């Protein structure tokens, strides 16, 4: 039975699919035929002028002669004047083995101005008709496909979150994975700096691709009280799925059994439960440290008030002292007179207040006197020192609060830097993400904490505390210098980095000063003739008594050839330095070439040869920190009596980012 068509004023309804495909087939064939005709006519019209012009004035027959009269030279007359010779153009047939000539191309032989070129009207007409036909065919096919897809969607079930790829002989179905940690479940980790269990939990979450919020109670000290309220103690790590306490590393390992099936089950259970958002630990936010309130002694509070009055009333000016101009200073007698007149102190009490101001680093003697003296000695407020604008931990004003214990300040800063490395450095600590550190809340709190260094008393530190303090300060200052000073084209500017300094204990300490003046016991830097500290420099009191060559393996200057960045604890600093030396030699610190009897060492041993001793003694010293294999090779070279050559590698000054 022939299917019937129901006609409506605007469209056809219920058209059978086979009949529609037949009509579409006919339309496509018609379009292709028209397109072929257009191409043939267009190419013929395009090449027609090149055939008409060159051959229009000649009649050529292969193997015959063609005569043509030359204008204005039609005849030549001899001496008798009665003989006429007509000039002819002879075209000789080419040899049969030669290639036949071809008509010139349109691009290489343009038409002369007098040529008659056919109009481009036909060409434009055929192009427009072809474009219209192609558009009509495309619209027809698209509408047919959409109508078929709509019918199939009505008949077949819809598969959401499924992507289907149909290839020849292959069908691939990809299902979207539902990441539970990114849905209704938020994982929170309470941790502390330099904690092995916390590092294990952190690594597990990163390997599984689970996003989590970490709250380090050493950085966010105000959150330790919250941890105690939620769990009843301050032990870490502590893991929360939303507001539910899961436990620590032991509980996490229990859920990792059966290839993490228990963990997935727990996440699914919490994800399918009620989600209110109440009780979930809040992520760390921008803010200042809420340090525990310390009871300030009345005498300390009185000194702070006196300092603020002295800053306003003392005649601070430039003076000529000892044949040189001393800027921004005042005389000791002026300070005593002001205290006696306006604060009611007797003379001896006023002198004692001056001594306290010197000891607490509010004022510094200009010419190096240790104690406060009234006579013709001049003094300067700490914020008026010439080096202050160059100190990167000075932010417009000195810290007038009571100086904190130097060991406590160092411990607090070290914990923050530990947290920064655990979050923004590679596992081996050889690559550091300085861009991420600069944007972190941990680094902002570290910068705020560095203001506590302004007036700390470094003389109260023991030798081990002093060694750990300056090792940690050096490595922390390098990270700060990378962010503030930066580097051009990924290579460190050694001069700008060496001059990067902090205000510590009332004096400036640069990276070079810490290395050569403090840790190397006031030794000259490489290729320098002058020691960092003069004989009257008060920083000389802070220098370590005995230099330890292992310090060079604990200092990271931010380059790829330097030892990896690390921080030290005062009670274990000697052991940690030995461990740092072993790791340095295991990685790339030394190479042994038995055939050439040569040791390839880091240039550190050349620059600081005064610290390591003679080359042969250096080899024996290095053997104490090598593994058994390399120790055996060096012992073989030294025992056979032959010469041992030492070569130094090239130093890579590019940054370790």
C-alpha angles and dihedrals in degrees: 000000000000112000114242127228121224110209124209126184094257110023147000118264129204095008109178113245099231093053091048091051090051090054090047090051091053092049092052093049091049091050093050092050091051091048092052091049091049092051092049095048092044093051091046094051091045094056097036098089092055091057096043101049104049095043103035095094097043136068106203126192119172111245097016136095126248122207122210128175115229111226119242088009101065097138142017119210123207127215091283091052095221105092121088122191121193118214116229134190112229120203111197120205111251122241115276093238094053119092116261117250118255129209115265119262121249095240095052097041111041120195118266117242093256095054118113107235120191116245118263091228093103092049093050091046094053092046093053093047090050092051092050091049093049091050092050092051092048093050092048093051093046093051091048092051093048093050092049091048091050091053092047091049090054093051102038127059117253118245110206122199090018124115118198124200119190115202130167106285092349136085120192121191117191118193120201110244115232108226104208094194090061095050127055094331121085118187117213124189123196108202146159132222120271093011117147095204091050090051090051092052091045092051092048093053092048093049091051092047092239115153115224141172115236122205111191107198090201089063099033097039092172089066094062090079090053090051090053092050093050099044106019093243141045098241116134150250100047120173125202128189100202104312094334117104111228098178135235138303093305093056091045091053090051090055091048091070120109090034092301096310093137091050092051090047092052093048091048092049093052093042092054093047130086114296115202101152092227118129097018112136109257117242116247112274137192111285147112125276115271096216120188111271112254123207108243117213116240092238092053091049089050092053092052089053091049092051092053091051093047092053090059101040108033115099098243109187146131115282137187107239127165093351093306136091113251112199130213097002141131134203123256091233090057091055092050092047092051092050093049095047104040105024102038097240120151116235098264092046090051090053090050090052088053090053091051091050089054094047093049091049096241089126132020128207110244097219100039104266112158102208129044115263127184105211122078097328118124128213138191134209113247094243090056095060115120093235095055098090089055094055112099095204093057112096107182099296139037122252105260095185120109109287111258124227109279094224091052093049091049092049092050094048092046092054091052092049090048089055091049093053093046090054104035107027133073120262092258091046091233095115124049127191100221093174093057091045092054090057097044128106090226092062092047090055091047091055090050090050093053089072088072087068094068097092107012117141107239094181091074091065121101121230095264092044090049092049093049092043095057095038089055093043091053094052092044092048090052090057090047090048091051090056099040103033099026125186135262118243091349095296123114120244099225096200096051091046094048090053094050105116147177132211104244124170093346094306135088118253118188126187090258092047092052093048101043103021103040110020096034093044096249099311125159115266118240113292092006129119098197129073118233095240129044123219092264096044109120091211088071088077090064097053116111114261098226123030116230114204089211090076089083089067092051097053118085114192093187097259129120093243095052124090116275119274116266142152129226138219118225095231095052103028096119093051092045091052091054089050090050091053092051092050091048093055092043093055109044108315098112139018124191121210108191096183094056093031089231134142117208109208137180113265088244087084090055097045094047099034089137089066097047101038132221118353095252090048089049090059092052091046092051091053089070091067103039131098120255095265097054092039090057092050093051092046089053091052094048098044100052092066096237125129120276116210123207122208127183124222124229113265118239107221095183114117123263096238 
